[in-house]
Amino acid sequence: MKKIIIILILLSLLGLVGWQFYPRAMLTENRPERRRPAVAVELGLIQTGLIRKMGHYTGTLKAGSRFIVAPKASGRLKKLLVNIGDRVERGQLVVQIVDDEYRLQVEQARAALDVARASLAEAVSNYQLAEKEANRAKALSGKQIVSQSELDTAQFRFKAAKSKKDVASATVAQKAAALKQAEVLLSYTQIRAEWEGGADVRYVGERFMDEGTLLTVNSPIVSILELDVLIGEIFVIEREFPYIRVGQTAVVKADALPGRTFRGKVVRVAPVVDQASRQARVELEIPNPDFLIKPGMFIRAEIEFDRKTDAVLVPLTALASRDGRQGVFLADKEKMTVRFVPVELGIQEGDRVEVREPLISGSVVVTGHHLLEDGAAFILPGAKSGGPAKPGPNSGAASDRSRP
């Protein structure tokens, strides 16, 4: 009997507790599901077209070639026939040095040569006479008309005459060389602009000396520049260095000439990367037929590394990151919801980037995706309302609010 009473009491308590929770359960069951408000976003089209991988660099222009006009002989600068900016042709006389001393040396060398030639003529005459006497003595000795001692004396004189003739001949050669040297030194007083290859016309870039200056050997006088072809010197960072190749086309712009572009090509690539800057030196050859760009100008250069003509392109602002993955939010304009799609990116150019994988089309969110999660609803600017969407599996508290 006691067990029955206890059971009845327990059943009564359970009924009382259930009656208390029943209204709350009914209220929860009948409550409408909470929906996140739609997020206002802007969309951008997914396009297909050309995209290029470009390298952008800054650098300085240099003359296509440059050399310094300097004397090979010392002396006072008598006449400077060119000045800064002057046009110079190949072989043109540009500098004259006072040459009085060098002319005197030429005259002295020429006189010494004349003396040597006279001595040679005398030696040749003596040699010929000694040769005849030696031959006659030899002939008479065979007939026993001339003694052996007389024959020996004649042959000795012949050999001595021959030696004197050889010495005189060598002296003439020596004096001729001295005259040639003096004439060369004299020619050094007339300095001409000489160069190999390239155009026949160049220009004076700098002047280092004035008329009347006492020059020493190799004193710089003027510089001669090649301006119809310039060299652009740029430095490529280590990460992009493997893409640089000789022969690549470069588009060059100078800040001093806004709106003008010049086309050049890579002609030299340094084989090493500088340890301090982690950059490598690259030289561009830039034709300059109108002489618009000048050595020393600051330039900006673009070099194309790669291109694709049918790439899938999205705006750079469409990229978003969720759970450590980079992707885009594809927009479903019928359901007014978005779907997060992880992507594999390729070439980036300006404000566009290539999507290699997967193949996507339509529209992507470019503004407002920081408030979105996979499956979230959206509205477009100017729209009166957006359809609610069921929260996606990755939704969180950040989706409970929307910003205008």
C-alpha angles and dihedrals in degrees: 000000000000091000091055091050091050091049092051091050091052092049090051092052092048091051091050092051092047091050090055094052096041097083091049092051091049091049092051092047093052095044112108116245114265113246128199115239118250118262120233109235142162122233133215129198123249105232138191119219150094122331128171135201105229136185117214120202143165127217149138134272122238133184116272086242134351134191136173122237106224134163124253090203131048123243145108118303103247103176134005104200098186136044140190112314096012121141114245127195125208110276094011118152107246107161136033123196124199102269107184094111093046092049090052090052090052091052092049092049091048091050091049089051091052090053091049092050091051090051089049092052090052091047092050091051092051090046093053092048092048090049092055092048091049092050092047092048090050092051093048092046089060088057089045091241093119122049123237092250092055089050091050091050092052093049091047091053090048092053092047091051090049091052092049090050091052091048091049090049091051090048090054090052090048093050091046090054090049089052090049091051091050090050091050091051088049090051089055088069088067105063118195130189105246128172140158124240129349127071123339092235129065136159139241109251105177139008118214102172137041131212113282095033116136105237130206126200111293094009106156112245107167137345122234118210135196106221106167087077121033132191120229112207114205134164122226122207119240094251093058098036095095090060095058116101133173109257097032115140119245128196109214130196128184120211088218090061108045115195094021123109130191128198122223139157138229108260104164134027121188111237093220138058116227110247095216100048099022088226134121127217117243126183125210125200110219122186111226107183094156094045091232097139120057136202112270096033119135113243140187117213133194122199122189114225102173142351140195123198101195102036123148105243133196130177113268089234090063093072116108136169126226126172091349094306126113117224148123135260110242113209123225102202093189096055093027091227135120134228124205112228121187110223140195109227129214132174120006121204122173110311095344132082133191120242109210098177136059111020106243136174140176123048135332133200111258100171128034099022091124086077096046134095130184109294096013121148122242141190129205124235109276094022116130096218142346129224114256118245133207112252113262124232091262096048119129143175091286089070094060092082134049130201123217 
